[in-house]
Amino acid sequence: MFLFSFSLFLSRVPFISFYCFIIYLFLLLFLSALLVVLLLFSCFFSFFFKSFYFFHFWMGVFLVLFFFFPFRSHLCCRVLVVKRSEGNEHAEVMVSLCSKKGPLGAALSLSVATIGAGTLTLPLTFEDCGILPVIAFMVLVGAFTVISIDYLILCVDNVQLRSYEEISRQLLGRTFEEVARWMLILYNVGVAAGYIVVIRELLDPLVPIIRGHFPFLDSSMRIIVIVWAFLMLPLTCIPQITSLHFVSLMAIASTFVVSGLIAYRYFVPFHSTAAQEGHAVKYFSLSRRMVLALPILMFSFDCQTLVFQIYAGIGEQTPKGMRKVSIISIGITGMVYWAVGLFGYLSNTPHVHGNILTNYNPIEDKLFAVGDAMYSFTVIIAYVLVLFPSRDAVFTLLYGYSSTTCDYFDAAISTKDNLIASFLLSTLSLLLALKAPGIVFIIALLGGLCSSTLCFIYPATFRIRLHALGIAPASSWELFIAFVMLGLGFIGGVMGSVVMFTGMS
């Protein structure tokens, strides 16, 4: 209430209202820092958590993050937008960073779509390669992800096309268009199947409890089918991606809480014997399993397939505006990956599972009972978001246009067609998930074969062709970066082929 009243007061003062947003953010930063201090204080004084009230304390922190972030977006929309008036240089229309079409809201949606099943395999990647190589790969892939998004937006602005398929046809030819279309469909359906596998693995320890109340739900397979039918499938039928911005804010808050739980369990182990056991930490490790590292990280940072939808929904539709979105999104994603990967590895080495959450027993550890439920929510939202590009690709294949290429999508494509496409794609992802051997194999395979192609090879090739055709000339340095990205994509493809033929997981 204090923040709301203070911001509302500032917004009424013509001169100060222009700076209201900065003051507001500093207040939010102060509160966030206070929460971090409380977290560190609690870690050092672990006896506090042995009482029954620790659960209420952490639930309170979660509720603050869970409800304050979404409320803040609407608060900023109403308080921080200054109307234009004559004779006042500062009275510019100010689009809030947290508004529905602001960079932060778009970045959070992009982060939710990015942060998914790949996060859970990162501790195993630290175990296989060591801390330093994984962090180096993480920085490398994250930087080239931002650059690849720049290349895609450059294509949108110069050739006035808004899909992988159309840009491929314009710059590379019809063969590359068909390859991009089918790879996009298969990749996103495969990713969606991976998300279902993650939820199924999280439900495995809970089967005895659920079976006690519902005897017919005697396996995780049956439970996941029920979850898919009554929750995931209906959400995939939402016609436009902007309908999920509010929920995306809650999902990213849940992800931060789960990351904090993994870090907390490093400082305060659930079993006292675990803290006494000392295991050598790997800073650098050479093994055949290093082949999995680059494909997993390419998959983990994969968000390019959603760029066109995000770009169509932001207020500042310029390369600079989208660059803000991509940098914020990759920064948020990188912090989450670093926390989950490092602390998950340090807490469980040398017995790190492919899905790090399965290292923690939610039946014994009540914190992770809550954490698993929250992360399942995040993965479900990511599952919904990742099917949008597949649905657009199907519509482009059938009709020649989609929600990203047609300004009158609602009128052009009927609700019936939208529901049929959503149902078929979602059903296919469920069938693949029920037959999938494991999450690590799926992620490494998709990351090596599909992510390397769609997210690095194609954008780099687009940039080179824009230069070769004289549409957007590039400097020598820009061409060098594009060729490095192209080489990185081919290396990832080779590693993905190794995973496919050897069955490594």
C-alpha positions as CSV (number, residue, x, y, z in Angstrom):
1,M,0.0,0.0,0.0
2,F,2.9,2.4,0.7
3,L,4.4,1.8,-2.7
4,F,1.1,2.2,-4.4
5,S,0.2,5.5,-2.6
6,F,3.7,6.9,-3.0
7,S,3.7,6.1,-6.8
8,L,0.2,7.5,-7.2
9,F,1.2,10.7,-5.4
10,L,4.3,11.2,-7.7
11,S,2.2,10.5,-10.8
12,R,0.0,13.5,-9.9
13,V,2.9,15.9,-9.9
14,P,3.7,16.9,-13.6
15,F,7.5,17.4,-13.2
16,I,8.1,14.5,-10.9
17,S,5.9,12.0,-12.7
18,F,8.5,11.5,-15.4
19,Y,10.9,10.2,-12.8
20,C,8.3,8.2,-10.8
21,F,9.2,5.0,-12.6
22,I,12.9,5.2,-11.5
23,I,12.0,5.9,-7.9
24,Y,9.5,3.0,-7.9
25,L,12.1,0.6,-9.2
26,F,14.5,1.6,-6.5
27,L,11.9,0.9,-3.9
28,L,11.3,-2.5,-5.5
29,L,15.0,-3.2,-5.6
30,F,15.3,-2.4,-1.9
31,L,12.5,-4.9,-1.0
32,S,14.1,-7.5,-3.2
33,A,17.5,-7.0,-1.5
34,L,15.7,-7.3,1.9
35,L,14.3,-10.7,0.9
36,V,17.8,-11.8,-0.2
37,V,19.2,-10.7,3.2
38,L,16.5,-12.7,5.0
39,L,17.3,-15.7,2.9
40,L,21.1,-15.6,3.7
41,F,20.3,-14.9,7.4
42,S,18.1,-17.9,7.5
43,C,20.7,-20.1,5.8
44,F,23.3,-19.2,8.5
45,F,20.9,-19.7,11.3
46,S,19.5,-23.0,10.2
47,F,18.0,-23.8,13.6
48,F,15.2,-21.4,12.6
49,F,14.1,-23.9,10.0
50,K,13.8,-26.8,12.4
51,S,10.7,-25.3,13.9
52,F,7.2,-25.7,12.4
53,Y,7.1,-22.0,11.5
54,F,9.8,-22.2,8.8
55,F,7.2,-23.5,6.4
56,H,4.9,-20.5,7.0
57,F,7.9,-18.2,6.6
58,W,8.9,-19.6,3.2
59,M,5.3,-19.7,2.0
60,G,5.0,-16.1,2.9
61,V,8.0,-15.2,0.9
62,F,6.6,-17.2,-2.0
63,L,3.2,-15.5,-1.8
64,V,5.0,-12.1,-1.9
65,L,6.8,-13.1,-5.1
66,F,3.8,-14.9,-6.5
67,F,1.2,-12.2,-6.1
68,F,3.3,-9.0,-6.0
69,F,5.0,-9.5,-9.4
70,P,1.7,-9.9,-11.3
71,F,0.0,-7.1,-9.3
72,R,3.0,-4.8,-10.0
73,S,2.5,-5.1,-13.8
74,H,-1.0,-3.7,-13.6
75,L,0.1,-1.1,-11.0
76,C,2.8,0.2,-13.3
77,C,0.4,0.3,-16.3
78,R,-2.1,2.5,-14.3
79,V,0.3,4.7,-12.4
80,L,3.4,5.2,-14.5
81,V,2.0,6.1,-17.9
82,V,2.2,9.9,-18.4
83,K,-0.3,11.4,-20.9
84,R,1.0,13.7,-23.6
85,S,0.4,17.5,-23.1
86,E,1.4,20.6,-25.0
87,G,4.4,22.6,-23.9
88,N,6.0,20.0,-21.6
89,E,9.1,18.2,-22.9
90,H,8.9,15.5,-20.2
91,A,5.2,14.7,-20.8
92,E,6.0,11.8,-23.2
93,V,3.9,8.6,-23.3
94,M,5.9,6.2,-21.2
95,V,5.4,2.5,-21.7
96,S,6.0,0.7,-18.4
97,L,8.6,-2.0,-18.4
98,C,6.1,-4.2,-16.6
99,S,3.1,-3.6,-18.8
100,K,1.5,-6.2,-21.0
101,K,3.5,-5.0,-24.0
102,G,6.6,-3.7,-22.2
103,P,10.1,-5.3,-22.4
104,L,10.0,-6.9,-19.0
105,G,6.6,-8.6,-19.5
106,A,7.8,-9.8,-22.9
107,A,11.1,-10.9,-21.5
108,L,9.4,-12.9,-18.7
109,S,7.2,-14.6,-21.2
110,L,10.3,-15.5,-23.3
111,S,12.1,-16.7,-20.1
112,V,9.2,-18.9,-19.1
113,A,9.3,-20.5,-22.6
114,T,13.0,-20.9,-22.3
115,I,13.3,-22.2,-18.7
116,G,11.9,-25.7,-18.8
117,A,13.1,-29.3,-19.0
118,G,16.7,-28.2,-19.8
119,T,17.1,-26.6,-16.4
120,L,16.8,-29.9,-14.7
121,T,19.7,-31.6,-16.5
122,L,22.2,-28.8,-15.9
123,P,23.5,-30.2,-12.6
124,L,24.3,-33.5,-14.4
125,T,26.2,-31.4,-17.0
126,F,28.3,-29.8,-14.2
127,E,29.0,-33.4,-13.0
128,D,30.1,-34.6,-16.4
129,C,32.2,-31.6,-17.6
130,G,33.2,-29.6,-14.5
131,I,32.2,-26.2,-13.3
132,L,34.4,-24.0,-15.5
133,P,33.6,-25.5,-18.9
134,V,29.9,-25.5,-18.3
135,I,30.0,-21.8,-17.2
136,A,32.1,-21.0,-20.3
137,F,29.6,-22.8,-22.6
138,M,26.7,-21.1,-20.9
139,V,28.1,-17.6,-21.5
140,L,29.0,-18.5,-25.1
141,V,25.6,-20.0,-25.9
142,G,23.7,-17.1,-24.1
143,A,25.7,-14.4,-26.0
144,F,25.1,-16.1,-29.4
145,T,21.4,-16.5,-28.5
146,V,21.0,-12.7,-28.2
147,I,22.9,-12.2,-31.4
148,S,20.7,-14.8,-33.2
149,I,17.6,-12.9,-32.1
150,D,19.1,-9.7,-33.5
151,Y,19.5,-11.5,-36.8
152,L,15.9,-12.7,-36.9
153,I,14.6,-9.2,-36.1
154,L,16.8,-7.8,-38.8
155,C,15.2,-10.2,-41.2
156,V,11.7,-9.1,-40.0
157,D,12.5,-5.4,-40.6
158,N,14.2,-5.8,-43.9
159,V,12.2,-8.5,-45.7
160,Q,8.9,-7.8,-43.9
161,L,8.4,-11.5,-43.1
162,R,7.6,-13.0,-39.7
163,S,8.3,-16.7,-39.7
164,Y,11.2,-19.1,-40.2
165,E,9.5,-20.6,-43.2
166,E,8.9,-17.4,-45.1
167,I,12.3,-15.9,-44.4
168,S,13.9,-19.2,-45.5
169,R,12.0,-19.2,-48.7
170,Q,12.9,-15.5,-49.4
171,L,16.6,-15.8,-48.6
172,L,17.5,-19.5,-49.1
173,G,14.9,-21.1,-51.3
174,R,11.9,-23.4,-51.0
175,T,13.9,-26.5,-49.9
176,F,15.2,-24.7,-46.9
177,E,11.7,-23.4,-46.2
178,E,10.3,-27.0,-46.1
179,V,13.2,-28.2,-43.9
180,A,12.6,-25.3,-41.5
181,R,8.8,-25.9,-41.3
182,W,9.0,-29.6,-40.6
183,M,12.0,-29.2,-38.2
184,L,10.1,-26.5,-36.3
185,I,7.0,-28.7,-35.9
186,L,8.9,-31.8,-34.9
187,Y,11.2,-29.8,-32.6
188,N,8.4,-28.1,-30.7
189,V,6.3,-31.2,-30.4
190,G,9.5,-33.0,-29.1
191,V,10.1,-30.2,-26.5
192,A,6.5,-30.5,-25.4
193,A,6.9,-34.2,-25.0
194,G,10.0,-33.6,-22.9
195,Y,8.0,-31.3,-20.6
196,I,5.4,-34.0,-20.1
197,V,8.2,-36.5,-19.2
198,V,9.5,-34.0,-16.6
199,I,6.1,-33.8,-14.9
200,R,5.8,-37.6,-15.1
201,E,9.1,-38.0,-13.3
202,L,8.1,-35.4,-10.6
203,L,4.8,-37.4,-10.0
204,D,6.6,-40.7,-9.5
205,P,7.3,-40.3,-5.8
206,L,3.7,-39.1,-5.2
207,V,2.0,-42.1,-6.7
208,P,1.6,-44.0,-3.4
209,I,-0.1,-40.9,-1.8
210,I,-2.3,-40.3,-4.8
211,R,-3.2,-43.9,-5.1
212,G,-4.4,-43.9,-1.4
213,H,-7.1,-41.3,-2.3
214,F,-7.8,-42.4,-5.9
215,P,-7.1,-46.1,-6.3
216,F,-7.5,-46.0,-10.1
217,L,-4.5,-43.6,-10.4
218,D,-2.0,-46.3,-9.6
219,S,0.8,-45.2,-11.9
220,S,2.4,-41.9,-13.1
221,M,1.3,-42.7,-16.6
222,R,-2.4,-42.5,-15.7
223,I,-1.8,-39.4,-13.5
224,I,-0.1,-37.5,-16.3
225,V,-2.8,-38.4,-18.8
226,I,-5.4,-36.9,-16.3
227,V,-3.2,-33.8,-15.8
228,W,-2.8,-33.4,-19.6
229,A,-6.5,-33.8,-20.4
230,F,-7.9,-31.4,-17.8
231,L,-5.1,-28.8,-17.6
232,M,-2.5,-28.8,-20.3
233,L,-4.8,-29.5,-23.3
234,P,-7.3,-26.7,-22.5
235,L,-4.5,-24.2,-22.1
236,T,-3.0,-25.0,-25.5
237,C,-6.3,-24.0,-27.1
238,I,-5.8,-20.3,-26.1
239,P,-5.8,-18.4,-29.4
240,Q,-3.3,-15.7,-28.7
241,I,-0.1,-15.7,-26.7
242,T,-0.9,-12.4,-24.9
243,S,-3.5,-14.2,-22.9
244,L,-0.7,-15.8,-20.9
245,H,1.4,-12.8,-19.9
246,F,-0.2,-12.6,-16.5
247,V,0.3,-16.3,-15.8
248,S,3.9,-16.0,-17.1
249,L,4.8,-13.6,-14.4
250,M,3.6,-16.1,-11.7
251,A,5.5,-18.9,-13.5
252,I,8.8,-17.1,-13.5
253,A,8.3,-16.2,-9.8
254,S,7.8,-20.0,-9.1
255,T,11.0,-20.8,-10.9
256,F,13.0,-18.4,-8.8
257,V,11.6,-19.9,-5.6
258,V,12.5,-23.4,-6.7
259,S,16.0,-22.2,-7.7
260,G,16.3,-20.8,-4.2
261,L,15.2,-24.0,-2.6
262,I,18.0,-25.9,-4.5
263,A,20.5,-23.3,-3.3
264,Y,19.1,-23.4,0.2
265,R,19.5,-27.2,0.4
266,Y,23.2,-26.7,-0.4
267,F,23.7,-24.5,2.7
268,V,21.2,-26.4,4.9
269,P,21.1,-30.1,3.9
270,F,18.0,-32.1,4.8
271,H,20.1,-35.0,6.1
272,S,23.0,-34.0,8.5
273,T,25.2,-36.8,7.2
274,A,25.1,-35.3,3.7
275,A,26.8,-32.2,5.0
276,Q,29.6,-34.2,6.6
277,E,30.4,-36.2,3.4
278,G,33.1,-34.5,1.4
279,H,33.4,-35.1,-2.3
280,A,35.9,-33.6,-4.7
281,V,34.4,-30.8,-6.8
282,K,35.2,-31.1,-10.5
283,Y,36.3,-27.8,-12.0
284,F,37.4,-29.4,-15.3
285,S,36.7,-32.9,-16.4
286,L,37.4,-34.8,-19.7
287,S,35.1,-37.6,-20.5
288,R,33.0,-38.9,-23.4
289,R,29.9,-37.4,-21.7
290,M,31.2,-33.9,-22.5
291,V,29.5,-34.5,-25.9
292,L,26.2,-33.9,-24.1
293,A,27.1,-30.4,-22.7
294,L,26.8,-28.2,-25.8
295,P,23.5,-29.8,-27.1
296,I,22.0,-29.5,-23.6
297,L,22.9,-25.9,-23.3
298,M,21.7,-25.1,-26.8
299,F,18.4,-26.7,-25.9
300,S,18.3,-24.9,-22.6
301,F,18.7,-21.4,-24.1
302,D,16.5,-22.1,-27.1
303,C,13.9,-19.4,-27.4
304,Q,14.2,-18.2,-31.0
305,T,11.1,-20.1,-32.2
306,L,9.0,-17.8,-30.1
307,V,10.7,-14.6,-31.1
308,F,8.2,-13.7,-33.8
309,Q,5.2,-14.0,-31.5
310,I,6.9,-12.0,-28.8
311,Y,8.1,-9.3,-31.2
312,A,4.5,-8.9,-32.6
313,G,3.2,-8.3,-29.0
314,I,5.7,-5.7,-27.6
315,G,5.1,-2.0,-27.7
316,E,8.5,-0.9,-29.1
317,Q,8.7,-3.0,-32.3
318,T,12.3,-2.0,-33.2
319,P,15.5,-4.0,-33.2
320,K,16.6,-2.0,-30.1
321,G,13.3,-2.8,-28.3
322,M,13.6,-6.5,-29.0
323,R,17.3,-6.4,-28.0
324,K,16.2,-5.1,-24.6
325,V,13.8,-8.0,-24.3
326,S,16.4,-10.6,-25.3
327,I,19.1,-9.3,-23.0
328,I,16.7,-9.2,-20.0
329,S,15.4,-12.6,-20.8
330,I,18.8,-14.3,-21.3
331,G,20.1,-12.6,-18.1
332,I,17.2,-13.9,-16.1
333,T,17.5,-17.4,-17.7
334,G,21.3,-17.4,-17.1
335,M,20.9,-16.6,-13.4
336,V,18.4,-19.4,-12.9
337,Y,20.6,-21.9,-14.8
338,W,23.7,-20.9,-12.8
339,A,21.9,-21.3,-9.4
340,V,20.1,-24.6,-10.3
341,G,23.1,-26.1,-12.0
342,L,25.9,-25.2,-9.6
343,F,24.1,-25.7,-6.3
344,G,22.2,-28.8,-7.5
345,Y,25.6,-30.3,-8.5
346,L,27.4,-29.3,-5.3
347,S,24.6,-30.7,-3.1
348,N,24.3,-34.1,-4.8
349,T,27.7,-35.0,-6.3
350,P,28.7,-37.7,-7.2
351,H,25.1,-39.0,-7.4
352,V,23.4,-36.4,-9.6
353,H,20.3,-37.6,-11.5
354,G,19.4,-36.6,-15.0
355,N,16.4,-34.7,-13.5
356,I,17.8,-32.9,-10.5
357,L,14.5,-32.6,-8.7
358,T,14.4,-36.4,-8.4
359,N,17.4,-36.2,-6.1
360,Y,15.1,-34.7,-3.5
361,N,12.4,-36.8,-1.9
362,P,9.2,-34.6,-1.7
363,I,7.6,-37.0,0.7
364,E,10.3,-36.5,3.3
365,D,11.4,-33.0,2.4
366,K,8.3,-30.8,2.6
367,L,10.0,-27.9,1.0
368,F,10.5,-29.8,-2.2
369,A,6.9,-31.1,-2.0
370,V,6.0,-27.4,-2.5
371,G,8.9,-26.9,-4.9
372,D,7.9,-29.8,-7.2
373,A,4.3,-28.5,-7.4
374,M,5.5,-25.0,-8.2
375,Y,7.9,-26.2,-10.9
376,S,5.3,-28.4,-12.4
377,F,3.2,-25.3,-12.9
378,T,6.1,-23.5,-14.6
379,V,6.7,-26.5,-16.9
380,I,3.0,-26.6,-17.8
381,I,3.1,-23.0,-18.9
382,A,6.3,-23.6,-20.9
383,Y,4.5,-26.6,-22.5
384,V,1.7,-24.3,-23.6
385,L,4.0,-21.6,-24.9
386,V,6.2,-23.9,-26.9
387,L,3.2,-25.3,-28.9
388,F,2.3,-22.0,-30.4
389,P,5.1,-22.0,-33.0
390,S,4.1,-25.5,-34.0
391,R,0.5,-24.5,-34.5
392,D,1.5,-21.5,-36.6
393,A,3.7,-23.8,-38.7
394,V,0.8,-26.1,-39.3
395,F,-1.4,-23.2,-40.3
396,T,1.3,-21.9,-42.7
397,L,1.6,-25.3,-44.2
398,L,-2.2,-25.6,-44.8
399,Y,-3.3,-22.0,-45.5
400,G,-0.1,-20.1,-46.3
401,Y,-0.5,-17.8,-43.3
402,S,-0.7,-17.9,-39.5
403,S,-1.1,-15.7,-36.4
404,T,2.4,-14.1,-37.0
405,T,2.0,-13.5,-40.7
406,C,-1.6,-12.4,-41.0
407,D,-2.9,-9.2,-39.3
408,Y,-6.5,-10.6,-39.3
409,F,-5.7,-14.0,-37.8
410,D,-8.9,-14.2,-35.7
411,A,-11.0,-13.7,-38.8
412,A,-8.9,-15.7,-41.2
413,I,-8.5,-18.9,-39.2
414,S,-11.7,-20.3,-37.5
415,T,-11.9,-21.3,-33.9
416,K,-12.6,-24.9,-35.1
417,D,-9.4,-25.1,-37.0
418,N,-7.5,-23.6,-34.1
419,L,-8.9,-26.2,-31.7
420,I,-8.3,-29.1,-34.1
421,A,-4.6,-28.1,-34.6
422,S,-4.1,-27.6,-30.9
423,F,-5.7,-31.0,-30.0
424,L,-3.7,-33.0,-32.6
425,L,-0.3,-31.4,-31.7
426,S,-0.9,-31.8,-28.0
427,T,-2.0,-35.4,-28.4
428,L,1.1,-36.2,-30.5
429,S,3.3,-34.8,-27.8
430,L,1.6,-36.9,-25.1
431,L,2.1,-40.1,-27.2
432,L,5.8,-39.3,-27.6
433,A,6.2,-38.6,-23.9
434,L,4.6,-41.9,-22.9
435,K,7.2,-43.8,-25.1
436,A,10.2,-41.5,-24.3
437,P,13.2,-43.4,-22.7
438,G,14.4,-40.4,-20.6
439,I,14.7,-36.7,-20.4
440,V,18.4,-36.4,-20.9
441,F,18.4,-38.3,-24.2
442,I,15.4,-36.2,-25.5
443,I,17.1,-32.9,-24.6
444,A,20.5,-33.8,-26.0
445,L,19.0,-35.1,-29.2
446,L,16.7,-32.1,-29.8
447,G,19.4,-29.7,-28.7
448,G,22.1,-31.2,-31.0
449,L,19.9,-31.7,-34.1
450,C,17.2,-29.1,-33.9
451,S,18.3,-26.3,-31.6
452,S,21.7,-26.0,-33.4
453,T,19.9,-25.8,-36.8
454,L,17.0,-23.5,-36.0
455,C,18.7,-21.3,-33.4
456,F,22.2,-20.9,-34.8
457,I,22.7,-22.2,-38.3
458,Y,19.5,-20.6,-39.8
459,P,19.9,-17.2,-38.2
460,A,23.6,-17.0,-39.1
461,T,22.8,-18.1,-42.7
462,F,20.1,-15.4,-42.8
463,R,22.6,-12.7,-41.9
464,I,25.1,-13.8,-44.4
465,R,22.5,-13.9,-47.2
466,L,21.2,-10.4,-46.2
467,H,24.7,-9.2,-46.8
468,A,25.3,-11.2,-50.0
469,L,22.0,-9.9,-51.5
470,G,22.8,-6.3,-50.6
471,I,19.7,-6.0,-48.4
472,A,21.6,-5.3,-45.2
473,P,25.3,-5.0,-45.7
474,A,27.5,-6.2,-42.8
475,S,30.9,-5.1,-41.6
476,S,33.8,-7.6,-41.6
477,W,33.4,-8.1,-37.9
478,E,29.7,-8.8,-38.2
479,L,30.4,-11.4,-40.9
480,F,33.0,-13.0,-38.7
481,I,30.5,-13.3,-35.8
482,A,28.0,-14.8,-38.2
483,F,30.4,-17.4,-39.5
484,V,31.5,-18.3,-35.9
485,M,27.8,-18.8,-35.0
486,L,27.4,-21.0,-38.1
487,G,30.4,-23.1,-37.0
488,L,29.0,-23.4,-33.5
489,G,25.7,-24.7,-34.9
490,F,27.5,-27.3,-37.0
491,I,29.5,-28.5,-34.0
492,G,26.3,-28.8,-32.0
493,G,24.8,-30.8,-34.9
494,V,27.7,-33.2,-34.9
495,M,27.4,-33.8,-31.2
496,G,23.6,-34.3,-31.6
497,S,24.3,-37.0,-34.2
498,V,26.7,-38.7,-31.8
499,V,24.0,-38.8,-29.1
500,M,21.5,-40.2,-31.6
501,F,23.7,-43.0,-32.9
502,T,25.2,-44.0,-29.5
503,G,22.1,-43.6,-27.4
504,M,24.1,-41.7,-24.8
505,S,22.0,-40.3,-21.9
